[in-house]
């Protein structure tokens, strides 16, 4: 797939050339920018690079010195997150998940964290074996109804997905009040794992992994215990000190080995400031031999104490991997605010984590509602990285918070398998706090740069890889991600031309010249081949397999692809992308704008909102020849059956209009859809309305034709193409035909199929 993503004006020029064994191939650079003042939010572009080497002021990747391999970036799919996602409509949920997890259509997040049993963001406290006896193990409703369906959807979107799972607590019947005691501890919060239950608890993990596998979910890794030093999390907690974790991991790894499981084990899963815990456990395990010892892969860290240098310390002292499995936002760190926060947090969780050997970063809850729910915490101040209105669960109500932008900036350019590399700089000094950057080489040969500019000064630097470079402007107080290389391989394209992402990748668009009768192929999204894709029948015939035949007049057009609605929106344009307007001779473009009942791909009723001056909701009519313009609407879909109220305009917004009293005196040849004339019928001048006594049947499709061959006397005719009754057109002089039945009775126009006399000729209406 190919993708060339262009910035809006004032965005920055970037590019690259990769060397192959055969030839030098000109490449491109993709840039994504988010600023603390919100003027740019994941704004993207792709431009060509400059061949050669920059003389100064550059950062060049140095692949001769390499560090850790990156596994991925992502979010926690807690029970609460999955519950909220399942409350969304299927189409909107899939659109949101694609934007987050798809490499082709989104930001490519590829690592998620789930709980084994409940977490503090579940619908209730529970484990997977609350009834004593490991034979009573079973996945519960939270897994079955919410977590597993979401994991399946995400896996389908991104087959590279890795999943790490952690328990918040063991079943109560496995717990004791003291580490070496035998007094039962009947509580989800606190206590220790009973030593006599180590084998049962290891079996608990094995049964969980197999049950998930039976449901199509492969778990990449587990940790023995979430936050083993925190016994007070009211959502579920259990203490497990160094000695306990050493002993239990040996039993756990052996159980995995005996069950034929390859699931990795990460130690610790708690804060940076207690790195010694992870190091002591790792060194003890590495000094002994036990079945499954090769499954112990590293340690997991949280950021609620200490700093990311702990991950490098652990790696340097043990040789095992470090991953960063939890960072959350809330009222305590102003997590909804980018201003004064974004650069520092991106530098801390993104750049400094990478610079300190982190192979992954997983932010906490992907999606909570506006109130931070669902949660079992009595007074939670945690925000979701994405938030949604629980009164509707509509995609339009979604709000994106700080860590969402951080993860997207990382995952969009750093792909699973990327290797962090050294760099060579000239005139671009890096520091750990104010201006920081990291360079990585992806396995496909592309190069990723991620940059944080916390200063108040815009930076101008050259980024180089191999034999090409690109000059990038780094805005003050911004984070920037740059991908150098074959950035076209995963593009959303139309007719081989790349579509530009916009609106946080909620849409893609292109302005290009289209030829009447030519077939164009759209690729890069499964929606293009979907049978319910809305191609806009005024402009295209859908041929299947992403192929569309253009039927309007040849010319420049702007095509917007909206994944959430599986649709094209099209308007006639100038070469520079600006919308066309109506010319005095009747050529150009004609637009229809309504109050709330006319819109493609479907109408939407919004209380107390007028769309008359909203140019985004102006619907361009297709120019079909001879100064005629076409608009096809289906009642109940693009046309509100209960409220028809729109008008034809000469531009995409309020201004020159077609009405019975103005410069363009429009009339109607339809007996169903009439033109308002305040002095004659009491309806606003030029407004299209439904004749009294006529009820629009849902599903009927009407084709409106406005004939501008006599510009001062435009005429609207309407065909009911769902019934086959074709309404007559006007003659070249703008005058209507005279109609008679075969028995000689004069009629205004045909109302049903049959044979009629029109201006002395027999006409068959089908």
Residue pairs with C-beta under 8 A, 6 or more apart in sequence:
1 104
1 489
1 490
1 491
1 492
1 493
1 523
1 524
2 488
2 489
2 490
2 491
2 493
2 496
2 498
2 523
2 524
3 46
3 104
3 487
3 488
3 489
3 490
3 491
3 492
3 493
3 498
3 524
4 28
4 46
4 487
4 488
4 491
4 497
4 498
5 30
5 44
5 45
5 46
5 487
5 491
5 498
5 500
5 501
6 44
6 45
6 46
6 47
6 498
6 500
7 31
7 43
7 44
7 45
7 47
8 43
8 45
8 502
11 31
11 33
11 40
11 43
11 44
11 45
12 31
12 33
12 45
12 471
12 472
12 473
13 45
13 47
13 470
13 471
13 472
14 28
14 29
14 30
14 31
14 45
14 46
14 47
14 49
14 463
14 470
14 471
14 472
14 482
14 484
15 27
15 28
15 29
15 47
15 48
15 49
15 50
15 468
15 469
15 470
15 484
16 27
16 28
16 29
16 49
16 446
16 447
16 465
16 466
16 468
16 469
16 470
16 484
16 485
17 24
17 25
17 26
17 27
17 49
17 51
17 466
17 467
17 468
18 25
18 27
18 445
18 446
18 465
18 466
18 468
18 485
18 486
19 25
19 466
19 467
24 51
24 467
26 48
26 49
26 51
26 468
27 49
27 468
27 484
27 485
27 486
27 487
28 46
28 47
28 48
28 49
28 485
28 487
28 488
29 46
29 47
29 49
29 463
29 470
29 472
29 482
29 483
29 484
29 487
30 44
30 45
30 46
30 413
30 482
30 483
30 487
31 44
31 45
31 46
31 47
31 472
31 480
31 481
31 482
32 42
32 43
32 44
32 408
32 409
32 412
32 413
32 480
32 481
32 482
33 40
33 42
33 43
33 44
33 475
33 478
33 479
33 480
34 40
34 41
34 42
34 43
34 338
34 342
34 405
34 409
34 478
34 479
35 41
35 338
35 342
35 475
35 477
35 478
36 338
36 339
36 340
36 341
36 342
36 343
36 477
36 478
37 338
37 339
37 477
38 338
38 339
40 475
40 478
41 400
41 405
41 504
42 107
42 405
42 408
42 409
42 412
42 504
42 505
44 500
44 501
46 487
46 488
46 498
47 470
49 468
49 469
49 470
49 484
50 468
50 469
50 470
50 471
51 467
51 468
52 467
52 468
52 469
53 464
53 467
53 469
54 426
54 462
54 464
54 469
54 471
56 426
56 427
57 426
57 427
57 428
57 460
57 461
57 462
58 425
58 426
58 427
58 428
58 461
58 462
58 463
58 464
58 469
59 423
59 424
59 425
59 428
59 437
59 439
59 449
59 461
59 462
59 463
59 464
60 423
60 424
60 425
60 463
60 464
60 465
60 469
61 421
61 422
61 423
61 439
61 440
61 441
61 447
61 449
61 464
61 465
62 421
62 422
62 423
62 424
62 439
63 421
63 441
64 422
65 421
65 422
66 419
66 420
66 421
66 422
66 441
67 357
67 419
67 420
67 421
67 422
68 315
68 321
68 322
68 357
68 358
68 359
68 419
68 420
69 359
69 417
69 418
69 419
70 354
70 359
70 360
70 414
70 415
70 416
70 417
70 418
70 419
70 420
70 440
71 110
71 111
71 162
71 323
71 359
71 360
71 416
72 109
72 110
72 111
72 160
72 162
72 360
72 411
72 416
73 109
73 110
73 111
73 360
73 361
73 362
73 407
73 410
73 411
73 414
74 101
74 109
74 110
74 111
74 112
74 113
74 362
74 363
74 407
74 411
75 81
75 100
75 109
75 112
75 113
75 362
75 363
75 364
75 365
75 366
75 385
75 407
76 112
76 113
76 114
76 121
76 326
76 362
76 363
76 364
76 365
76 366
77 112
77 113
77 114
77 147
77 150
77 151
77 154
77 366
78 114
78 115
78 119
78 121
78 122
78 364
78 365
78 366
79 115
79 118
79 119
79 121
79 122
79 123
79 142
79 143
79 146
79 147
79 374
80 121
80 122
80 123
80 365
80 368
80 373
80 374
80 375
81 121
81 150
81 365
81 366
81 367
81 368
81 384
82 142
82 146
82 147
82 149
82 150
83 123
83 142
83 146
83 374
84 367
84 368
84 369
84 374
84 384
84 388
84 390
84 393
85 93
85 96
85 97
85 146
85 150
85 366
85 367
86 93
86 145
86 146
86 149
86 150
87 390
87 393
88 96
88 388
88 393
88 394
88 395
89 393
89 394
89 395
91 564
91 565
91 566
92 394
92 395
92 564
93 153
94 153
94 157
95 395
95 506
95 563
95 564
96 386
96 395
96 398
97 150
97 153
97 154
97 157
98 105
98 106
98 157
98 563
99 105
99 106
99 107
99 504
99 505
99 506
99 563
100 106
100 107
100 109
100 366
100 408
101 107
101 108
101 109
101 110
101 154
101 157
101 158
101 161
102 108
102 157
102 158
103 158
103 160
103 415
103 490
104 490
104 491
104 492
104 524
104 525
105 492
105 505
105 524
105 525
105 563
106 157
106 505
107 407
107 408
107 411
107 412
107 505
108 158
108 411
108 412
108 415
109 158
109 407
109 408
109 411
110 158
110 160
110 161
110 162
110 411
110 415
110 416
111 161
111 162
111 163
111 164
111 360
111 362
112 151
112 154
112 161
112 162
112 163
112 164
112 362
112 366
113 163
113 164
113 165
113 166
113 325
113 326
113 362
114 147
114 151
114 163
114 164
114 165
114 166
115 122
115 165
115 166
115 167
115 168
115 226
115 236
116 128
116 165
116 166
116 167
116 168
116 204
116 205
116 208
116 222
117 126
117 127
117 128
117 140
117 167
117 168
117 169
117 236
118 124
118 125
118 126
118 127
118 142
118 168
118 169
118 188
118 235
118 236
118 376
119 168
119 226
119 235
119 236
120 168
120 233
120 234
120 235
120 236
120 375
120 376
120 377
120 380
121 235
121 365
121 368
121 374
121 375
121 376
121 377
121 382
122 142
122 235
122 236
122 374
122 375
122 376
123 142
123 374
123 376
124 142
124 376
125 188
125 235
125 236
125 376
126 140
126 142
127 167
127 169
127 170
127 171
127 172
127 188
128 137
128 138
128 139
128 140
128 143
128 171
128 204
128 207
128 208
129 136
129 137
129 138
129 171
129 204
130 136
130 171
130 172
132 171
132 173
134 200
134 203
134 204
134 207
137 203
137 204
137 207
137 208
137 211
138 211
139 148
139 208
139 211
139 212
139 215
148 212
148 215
148 216
148 217
151 163
151 217
152 215
152 216
152 217
154 161
155 161
155 216
155 217
160 416
162 220
162 221
162 360
162 416
163 217
163 218
163 219
163 220
163 221
164 219
164 220
164 221
164 222
164 223
164 266
164 300
164 323
164 325
164 362
165 208
165 219
165 221
165 222
165 223
166 222
166 223
166 225
166 226
166 269
166 300
166 325
167 224
167 225
167 226
167 238
168 188
168 226
168 233
168 235
168 236
168 237
168 238
169 175
169 188
169 189
169 236
169 237
169 238
170 193
170 197
170 201
170 204
170 238
171 204
172 184
172 185
172 186
172 187
172 188
173 184
173 186
174 193
174 194
174 197
174 200
174 201
174 204
175 184
175 185
175 186
175 187
175 191
175 192
175 193
175 194
175 238
176 182
176 183
176 184
176 185
176 191
176 192
176 193
176 194
177 183
177 184
177 185
177 191
177 192
178 192
179 192
179 239
179 241
179 244
180 195
181 192
182 194
182 196
185 191
185 192
188 236
188 237
189 231
189 232
189 233
189 234
189 236
189 237
190 231
190 232
190 237
190 238
190 239
191 231
191 238
191 239
192 238
192 239
192 240
192 244
193 201
193 238
193 240
193 244
193 248
195 247
198 247
198 248
198 251
199 251
199 255
201 248
201 251
201 252
202 248
202 251
202 252
202 254
202 255
203 255
205 222
205 252
205 255
205 256
206 255
206 256
206 259
206 261
208 219
209 219
209 222
209 256
209 259
209 261
209 263
210 259
212 218
212 219
213 219
219 263
220 263
220 264
221 263
221 264
221 265
221 266
221 297
222 263
222 264
222 265
222 266
223 265
223 266
223 267
223 268
223 269
223 300
223 325
224 240
224 245
224 248
224 249
224 252
224 265
224 267
224 269
225 238
225 240
225 245
225 269
226 269
226 270
227 233
227 237
227 269
227 270
227 271
227 302
228 238
228 239
228 240
228 241
228 244
228 245
228 268
228 269
228 270
228 277
229 239
229 241
229 270
229 271
229 274
229 277
230 237
230 239
230 270
231 237
231 238
231 239
234 376
234 377
234 378
235 375
235 376
235 377
236 376
240 248
241 277
242 277
242 280
242 281
242 284
245 267
245 268
245 277
245 281
246 280
246 281
246 284
246 285
249 265
249 267
249 281
249 285
249 296
250 285
250 288
250 290
252 265
252 292
253 265
253 290
253 291
253 292
253 293
253 295
253 296
254 290
254 291
254 292
255 292
256 262
256 263
256 265
256 292
256 295
257 291
257 292
257 295
258 291
258 292
262 295
263 295
264 295
264 296
264 297
265 295
265 296
265 297
266 297
266 298
266 299
266 300
266 321
266 323
266 325
267 278
267 281
267 282
267 285
267 296
267 298
267 299
267 300
268 274
268 277
268 278
268 281
268 299
268 300
268 301
269 299
269 300
269 301
269 302
269 325
269 326
270 277
270 301
270 302
271 301
271 302
271 303
271 304
271 305
271 306
272 301
272 302
272 303
272 305
272 306
272 307
272 308
272 309
272 310
272 311
273 305
273 306
273 310
274 305
274 306
275 301
275 306
275 310
275 311
275 313
275 314
278 299
278 301
278 314
279 299
279 313
279 314
279 317
279 318
281 299
282 296
282 298
282 299
282 314
282 318
282 320
283 317
283 318
285 293
285 296
286 293
286 296
286 318
286 320
296 320
297 320
297 321
298 314
298 315
298 320
298 321
298 322
298 323
298 359
299 314
299 318
299 320
299 321
299 322
299 323
300 322
300 323
300 324
300 325
301 308
301 310
301 311
301 314
301 322
301 323
301 324
301 325
301 358
302 324
302 325
302 326
302 327
303 324
303 326
303 327
303 348
303 349
307 348
307 352
308 324
308 348
308 349
308 352
308 353
308 355
308 356
308 358
309 352
309 356
310 356
311 322
311 324
311 353
311 356
311 357
311 358
312 322
312 355
312 356
312 357
314 320
314 322
314 357
315 321
315 322
315 357
316 357
321 357
321 359
322 356
322 357
322 358
322 359
323 358
323 359
323 360
323 361
323 362
324 349
324 353
324 358
324 360
324 361
324 362
325 360
325 362
326 362
326 363
326 364
327 349
327 361
327 363
327 364
327 403
328 335
328 363
328 364
328 365
328 382
328 383
328 403
329 335
329 336
329 363
329 364
329 382
329 383
329 385
329 401
329 402
329 403
330 372
330 380
330 381
330 382
330 383
331 381
331 383
332 381
333 341
333 345
334 341
335 341
335 383
335 401
335 402
335 403
336 383
336 399
336 401
336 402
337 402
338 402
338 405
341 402
342 402
342 405
342 406
342 477
342 479
343 452
343 453
343 454
343 477
343 478
343 479
344 433
344 454
345 402
345 403
345 406
346 405
346 406
346 409
346 452
346 479
347 432
347 433
347 436
347 452
347 454
349 361
349 363
349 403
349 406
350 361
350 406
350 409
350 410
350 438
350 450
350 452
350 479
351 436
351 437
351 438
351 450
351 452
352 432
352 436
353 361
354 420
354 438
354 440
354 450
355 420
355 438
361 407
361 410
363 385
363 403
363 404
363 406
363 407
364 382
364 385
364 403
365 382
365 384
365 385
366 384
366 385
366 386
367 384
367 385
367 386
367 387
367 388
368 374
368 375
368 382
368 383
368 384
368 386
368 387
368 388
369 384
369 387
369 388
369 389
369 390
370 387
370 388
370 389
370 390
370 399
371 390
372 380
372 381
372 382
372 383
372 384
373 390
375 382
383 401
384 401
385 400
385 401
385 402
385 403
385 404
385 407
386 398
386 399
386 400
386 401
386 404
387 398
387 399
387 401
388 394
388 397
388 398
388 399
389 397
395 564
400 504
405 479
406 479
409 450
409 479
409 480
409 481
410 450
410 481
412 481
412 483
413 448
413 449
413 450
413 481
413 482
413 483
414 440
414 442
414 448
414 450
415 442
415 443
415 444
415 446
415 448
417 442
417 443
418 440
418 441
418 442
418 443
418 448
419 440
419 441
419 443
420 438
420 439
420 440
421 439
421 440
421 441
422 439
423 437
423 439
428 459
428 461
429 435
430 436
430 437
433 454
434 453
434 454
434 455
435 451
435 452
435 453
435 454
435 455
435 459
436 451
436 452
437 449
437 450
437 451
437 452
438 449
438 450
439 447
439 448
439 449
440 447
440 448
440 449
440 450
441 447
441 448
442 448
442 485
444 485
444 486
444 489
445 485
445 486
446 483
446 484
446 485
446 486
446 487
447 465
447 483
447 484
447 485
448 481
448 482
448 483
448 484
449 463
449 480
449 481
449 482
449 484
450 479
450 480
450 481
450 482
451 474
451 479
451 480
451 481
451 482
452 479
453 459
453 474
453 475
453 476
453 477
453 478
453 479
453 480
454 477
455 476
455 477
456 476
456 477
457 476
458 473
458 474
458 475
458 476
459 473
459 474
460 471
460 472
460 473
460 474
461 471
461 472
461 474
462 469
462 470
462 471
462 472
463 469
463 470
463 472
463 482
463 484
464 470
465 484
465 485
468 484
470 482
470 484
472 480
472 482
474 480
488 498
490 524
491 498
491 499
491 523
491 524
492 498
492 499
492 501
492 508
492 522
492 523
492 524
492 525
492 561
493 499
493 522
493 523
493 524
494 510
494 512
494 520
494 521
494 522
494 559
494 561
495 512
495 520
495 521
495 522
496 521
497 510
497 512
498 510
499 508
499 509
499 510
499 524
499 559
499 561
500 508
500 509
500 510
501 507
501 508
502 508
502 509
506 562
506 563
506 564
507 560
507 561
507 562
507 563
508 560
508 561
508 563
509 558
509 559
509 560
509 561
510 558
510 559
511 556
511 557
511 558
511 559
511 573
511 575
511 576
511 577
512 556
512 557
512 559
513 554
513 555
513 556
513 557
513 575
514 520
514 550
514 552
514 554
514 555
514 556
514 557
515 550
515 554
516 550
516 551
516 552
516 553
516 554
517 549
517 550
517 551
518 549
518 550
519 543
519 547
519 548
519 549
519 550
520 547
520 548
520 549
520 550
521 546
521 547
521 548
522 528
522 546
522 547
522 548
522 561
523 546
525 561
525 563
527 533
527 561
527 563
527 566
528 546
529 544
529 545
529 546
530 566
532 566
533 542
533 566
533 567
534 565
534 566
534 567
534 568
534 600
534 601
535 541
535 542
535 548
535 567
535 568
536 567
536 568
536 569
536 570
536 600
536 601
537 632
538 551
538 552
538 570
538 621
538 622
538 630
538 631
538 632
539 550
539 551
539 552
539 557
539 568
539 570
539 622
540 548
540 549
540 550
540 551
540 568
541 548
541 549
541 551
542 548
543 549
548 568
551 622
551 624
552 572
552 622
552 623
552 624
552 630
553 623
553 624
553 625
555 572
555 623
556 572
556 573
556 574
556 575
557 570
557 571
557 572
557 573
558 570
558 571
558 573
558 577
558 579
559 568
559 569
559 570
560 568
560 569
560 570
561 567
561 568
562 568
562 569
562 601
565 601
565 602
566 601
567 600
567 601
569 600
569 601
570 620
570 622
571 579
571 580
571 589
571 618
571 620
571 652
572 579
572 580
572 588
572 589
572 620
572 623
573 579
573 580
574 580
579 589
579 591
579 615
579 618
579 620
579 651
579 652
580 588
580 589
581 588
581 589
581 650
581 651
581 652
581 656
582 588
582 589
582 590
582 650
582 651
582 656
582 708
584 711
585 627
585 711
586 627
586 708
586 709
586 710
586 711
586 714
587 623
587 627
587 708
588 650
589 620
589 621
589 623
589 629
589 651
590 620
590 621
590 623
590 629
590 648
590 649
590 650
590 658
590 706
590 708
591 618
591 619
591 620
591 621
591 648
591 649
591 650
591 651
591 652
591 653
592 598
592 618
592 619
592 621
592 631
592 646
592 647
592 648
592 649
592 704
593 611
593 612
593 614
593 617
593 618
593 619
593 646
593 647
593 649
593 653
593 654
594 603
594 611
594 612
594 617
594 644
594 645
594 646
594 647
595 610
595 611
595 612
595 643
595 645
595 646
596 603
596 604
596 605
596 606
596 609
596 610
596 611
596 640
596 643
597 603
597 605
597 639
597 640
597 642
597 643
597 644
597 645
597 646
598 619
598 633
598 638
598 639
598 640
598 644
598 646
599 611
599 617
599 619
599 638
600 619
600 638
601 637
601 638
602 637
602 638
603 637
603 638
603 639
603 640
605 640
605 643
611 617
612 654
613 653
613 654
615 652
615 653
618 649
618 652
618 653
619 631
620 652
621 629
621 630
621 631
621 648
621 704
621 706
622 629
622 630
622 631
623 629
623 630
624 630
624 705
626 707
626 709
627 707
627 708
627 709
627 711
628 705
628 706
628 707
628 708
628 709
629 705
629 706
629 708
630 703
630 704
630 705
631 703
631 704
631 706
632 638
632 701
632 702
632 703
632 704
632 721
633 639
633 701
633 702
633 704
634 699
634 700
634 701
634 702
634 722
635 641
635 696
635 697
635 698
635 699
635 700
635 701
635 702
636 698
636 699
639 696
639 702
641 695
641 696
641 697
641 698
644 673
644 688
644 689
644 690
644 696
645 687
645 688
645 689
646 687
646 688
647 657
647 658
647 659
647 684
647 686
647 687
647 688
648 657
648 658
648 666
648 686
648 688
648 706
648 714
648 716
649 655
649 656
649 657
649 658
650 656
650 657
650 658
650 664
656 663
656 664
657 664
657 686
658 664
658 665
658 666
658 686
658 706
658 714
659 665
659 666
659 675
659 676
659 677
659 685
659 686
660 666
660 667
660 675
660 676
660 677
660 680
660 685
660 686
661 677
661 679
661 685
662 685
662 686
663 712
664 708
664 711
664 712
664 714
665 712
665 713
665 714
666 675
666 686
666 706
666 713
666 714
666 715
666 716
667 675
667 713
667 714
667 715
667 716
668 674
668 675
668 688
668 715
668 716
668 717
668 718
669 715
669 716
669 717
669 718
669 727
669 728
669 729
669 730
669 736
669 749
670 716
670 717
670 718
670 727
671 691
671 748
671 749
671 751
672 690
672 691
672 694
672 702
672 718
672 720
673 688
673 689
673 690
673 691
673 702
673 704
673 716
673 718
674 681
674 683
674 688
674 689
674 690
674 691
675 686
675 687
675 688
675 716
676 682
676 683
676 684
676 685
676 686
676 687
676 688
676 689
677 683
677 685
678 684
678 685
683 689
688 716
690 696
699 722
700 720
700 722
700 723
701 720
701 721
701 722
702 718
702 719
702 720
702 721
702 722
703 718
703 719
703 721
704 716
704 717
704 718
705 716
705 717
705 718
705 719
705 729
706 714
706 715
706 716
707 714
707 715
707 716
707 717
707 729
707 730
707 734
708 714
709 732
709 734
710 732
710 733
710 734
713 734
715 730
715 734
715 736
717 727
717 728
717 729
717 730
718 727
719 725
719 726
719 727
720 727
724 753
724 766
725 750
725 751
725 752
725 753
725 765
725 766
726 765
726 766
727 749
727 750
728 736
728 737
728 739
728 749
728 750
728 758
728 763
730 736
730 737
731 737
737 758
737 759
738 746
738 758
738 759
739 746
739 747
739 748
739 749
739 750
739 756
739 757
739 758
740 746
740 747
740 756
740 757
740 758
741 747
741 756
741 757
742 755
742 756
742 757
742 762
744 757
747 756
750 756
750 765
752 765
753 765
753 766
754 764
754 765
755 762
755 763
755 764
755 765
756 762
756 763
756 764
756 765
757 763
